[in-house]
Amino acid sequence: MVEEIIKVRIKNQQLVTPAFERAGELVGWMGAMQAQDYAMVKWAVGLRLKQGSLATVNEALQRGEIVRMHVMRPTWHLVAGEDIRWMLKLSGLRVKKCIDLWSKGKGIDIPEDLYTRCNDLFGKVLSGRRCMTKERIEEELKRAGIPVDAERVRRYLLRSEVEGILCSGADEGGKPTYALLDEWVAPAPDLSREEALAKLALNYFRSHAPATLKDFIWWSGLTISEAKRAVGALGNGLCRECIGGQEFLFHQSCRESGKGDCFHFLPSYDEYLIAYKDRSAALDAVHVPKVHNKWGIFYPVLLYQGKIVGNWTKKQGKERISFTVSFFEQENGVEPRLVESAGKEFLRFCGRY
């Protein structure tokens, strides 16, 4: 039964026979992709495209086809530009509460009028499709006489994202930047809250199924009642099946199993692992410390036929990129040609092969 779960997941997550050519299409299909590690999430997108490259992902970011923002739990995510506004509306109040709790925990008091001053400043200095790194924005804040330190600046930017003012812009020297959402991302139809809940559930279960209600709650950050409403809104679009004593939900459009060899260098924080509350189908408990630590820091891992079987690291020099691969178990069944092919796949993405 576990084997069937992972076979369906690798197909729905576009890890075998990918269906999409454009980054925006892929990210829209996935609903959102966790993105703390900026370089790695670009690889997570490229890995799932028919012919993904770093250049195509960067172009999608520059066009506003995809954006990197704080939504849902909240943490950094890549989201399709056409989805970001209704997702911010859906999770905004919860994210604001998190910001306030974090601020109080750090002993930081930021009054509403100071957030307003920051937002007005961002609108002024970024107007005209300008992009700025966090460091350059901090300089503008200082110049305006606004109190700055690492914690305060982070909260100014977070709050502005949540209010739909800032979003990610085009990279500057390999660094992420901020831009004005309304200038950077084309307008899209608004959704009611009920429509947004249904859309979020659709996006999750078509790309991550089979998954449980608890998985969806973890991924989305919704309350139990909201998640149940979201699932209920899909009606017969979701099928239910008991596997190993748990009820799993499948979207009716994507129950086909993935076929063929599946060996990849998965990035840290990849959706294949982090999007589930229960990761036991893909990851044996004994290997968990090698995949993430107790503080929630995830490492790059090796995926073989739906199971996490080891770790990988890259070393980037001026002339070449090299890899170190380590398997959890000596007898792993992975042929050397698959490791070589996965390395070439990553090099092609980087434009180095």
C-alpha positions, 0 to 999 in steps of 0.5 A, a space after each residue: 500500500 505504501 508503494 502505491 502512495 509514493 507511485 502516485 505522488 511522484 507522478 502528481 508532483 511532476 517528478 516523473 513524466 513532467 507535463 509542464 513547460 512554463 514555470 508559472 504553469 508548474 507552480 500554479 499546479 503545485 499551489 505553492 512551493 516552500 522557498 526558504 532556500 532561494 537557489 534550491 527552490 529554483 531547482 525544485 521548479 526546474 526539476 519538474 519542468 519538461 526542459 527546466 533551466 535556471 534561466 527560464 525560472 529567473 525569467 518567470 520571476 522577472 515577468 511576475 509569472 511566479 513570485 516569492 512571498 510569505 503566505 500560508 503557514 507562514 513561510 517563504 513560498 513560490 506562488 503563481 502570480 495569478 494566484 498570489 492576491 487571493 492567497 494573501 487575502 486568504 491567509 493575511 489575517 493569520 500571517 499578521 497575527 504571527 508577525 505580531 506574536 514574533 514581535 512581542 516575543 522579541 520585545 519589539 513594539 511597532 505601532 501601526 503608523 510606523 508600518 504605514 510610514 514604511 509602506 508609503 516609503 516602499 511605494 515611493 522608492 520602488 515606483 516605476 517597476 524598480 527593484 531593490 535588495 533588502 540591504 538597499 531598502 534598509 538604507 532608504 529606511 535609515 535615510 527616512 529616519 525609520 528605526 532599523 535593525 535586522 528584526 525590525 526590517 524583517 517585520 516591515 517587509 513581511 507586513 508589507 507583503 501581507 498587505 499586498 504592497 511588496 512582492 519579489 522582483 528581478 534578481 540583482 547580482 544573484 540576490 533576491 529583490 523586492 518590487 511593488 506587487 501591483 506593478 509587477 504582477 498582472 491583475 487577476 479575478 478576485 475570489 470569495 473566501 469560499 472560492 479561495 478555500 476550494 481553489 487551495 484544496 484543488 491545487 493541493 490535492 491534484 498535485 500532492 495526492 494521495 494525502 490526508 486531511 492532516 497533511 492539507 492542514 499542515 501545508 495550508 496553515 488553515 484551521 481544521 474547520 476551514 480545511 474541512 470546508 475546503 475539502 467539502 467544496 470539492 465534493 465528488 472531485 475527491 475520492 477517499 481510500 483507507 490505506 494503513 488505517 488512514 483515510 487518504 484523499 485523491 483528486 479524481 483527475 490524477 490517480 495514475 501511478 508514475 512509471 519508469 526510473 525515478 532518481 533525483 537530487 531533490 533540493 532542501 525543503 522540497 514539496 515531496 517531503 515538506 508538504 506532508 505532516 506524515 512523511 513516513 511513506 517516503 522516509 523511514 524514521 531511522 533516517 529522519 535526522 539525516 533529512 532534517 534537524 529538530 529545528 526544521 532545517 531540511 537538507 538536500 536528499 536523494 530520491 529513488 523510486 519514491 523513497 528518500 535514500 541518501 543525501 547530496 551536496 554540491 561544491 561550486 567552483 569557478 570552472 565546474 560544479 562537483 557533487 558528493 553523494 552519500 547513501 543511508 544504506 550500502 545496499 540501496 539498489 541504485 545503479 551508478 548510471 542513475 546517479 550520473 544522470 541526475 548530476 547531469 540533469 542538475 548541471 543542465 539546469 545550471 547551464 553547465 552541461 
